[in-house]
Amino acid sequence: MLQKVAATGVDLDTVYDQTLRRIKEQKGDRSRLGMEVLMWVSHAERPLRIDELCHALAVEIEATDLDPENIRPQDTVLGSCLGVAVVDKETSQVRLIHYTLQEYLSRPGVLPDHKTLGQTCLTYLNYDQVKRIPADNLSSLENFPFLGYSSSHWGRHAKIELSHHAKSLVLDLLNQFDHHISSVLLAMTICPSWLIPLSHRPFPGLHCASYFGIDEVIATWIEMESYNINQRDFIGSTPLSWAAWQGNQGAVALLLARDDVDPDKPDNHGITPLWGASYNGREGVVRLLLARGDVDPDKPDIHGRTPLRRASFSGHEGVVRLLLARDDVDPDKPDNYGKTPLWGASSNEHEKVVRLLLARADVDPHKPGNHGQTPLWHASSNGHEGVVRLLLARDNVDPNKPDDDGETPLWGASYNGHEGVVRLLLARDDVDPDKPDNYGKTPLRGASSNGHKGVVMLLLARGDVNPAKPDNDGRATGYRC
């Protein structure tokens, strides 16, 4: 329909202006209902199913219980917005009829703000009917379909705009959060793999506020001075750990201001606040934590991975710079699997991080992991030409070094069809283009078996490659490209 309208030359903004005016001019409650449908569909953190939307629209902000009579039929809800919102038949999710309508509704002042969304979620969670649900009764979602969304996303709406009434609702919720079903639902959203009896391993209120980064609530909670600031939750994390992981810098500052906070307390997996902030590239939080004298910047998790190892693996250049500036950080420290920061950066094609690490004299650019795979091996096997160039420029890198299976960087690049890397390696005099792995399979055999014609032609152009060289089972290359 909208494509036809656009073809006539009529401005879509004019069409939307007229449509919203017609929605607002509807009689009775349909006007309010139609505008709230558009508000939820355009501003929700994720697409809502029609049953979730019907419950959200039934919420009365000042009420203590959900009135079933407020839950409107689906046809009434959709009809109130005059056809600009529809239900997807496969997912039951409500969506707008065109992306341009989403852009139009996102403009300031067109629809009610996030304050309404946050208050609606919080009111729903504070209903007496919801409070009475046992924390481990997940079947309650059938009767309260809006419970999942409101549990997982109320904080994101409230953080954008926290009214006085919403703050009161937040404190009411968090005061009983240990035993509230929304605590379990939020924890399962955050860590879906932890499908354990969470009712016995709570996600406490301050942890929740720190996760969402609602500074005003955190400050109020801390002033109460009746809370263990270092309390551990269902995975052993503290409030500071969650604030650091999420990059909530204001929350981190508030928590670090407490004299009794442990800024280096690890969770069940050995993950400290600094480790989590480094993993996610939270530079501001990393600066705050590194300013503390009681934070070990090189403390590994249970797998031996340091903050620098994780930041390098993820390509967070700013965090890497901050950690490398510390004298008490080992830039070449391997994890339990022998993987160094350079190994991680090389395998994931983070060239800027590779440059930073190679600039250090105390970094071994040729240090292999537990299976003999060097940074060059991984960069070559993954086709990361820029990283390969950087590593080949080093005199102390052997471009012909095989891993424990006898596979050289050229073997890996050939097998995976990375022509650019193969060209770089073949340009080296110290690369054996015909070196077989432990099973007698040469780079040519690997390229041919996978149909990489370009690589095969590059290898055959070398006079020192034997196309008839058999493997350990006596089978010849049999290139077919």
ABEGO torsion letter per residue (X at the ends): XAAAAAAAGBBAAAAAAAAAAAAAABBEAAAAAAAAAAAAAAABABBBBAAAAAAAAABBAABABBBAAABBBAAAAAAAAGGABBBBAAAGBBBBABAAAAAAAABBGABBBAAAAAAAAAAAAABAAAAABBAABAAAAAABAAAAAAAAAAAAAAAABBBAAAAAAAAAAAAAAAABAAAAAAAAAABAABBBBAAABBBBAAAAAAAAGBAAAAAAAAAAGABBAABBBAAGBBAAAAAAAAGBAAAAAAAAABAABBAABBBAAGBBAAAAAAAAGBAAAAAAAAABAABBAABBBAAGBBAAAAAAAAGBAAAAAAAAABAABBAABBBAAGBBAAAAAAAAGBAAAAAAAAABAABBAABBBAAGBBAAAAAAAAGBAAAAAAAAABAABBAABBBAAGBBAAAAAAAAGBAAAAAAAAABAABBAABBBAAGBBAAAAAAAAGBAAAAAAAAABAABBAABBBAAGBBAGBAX
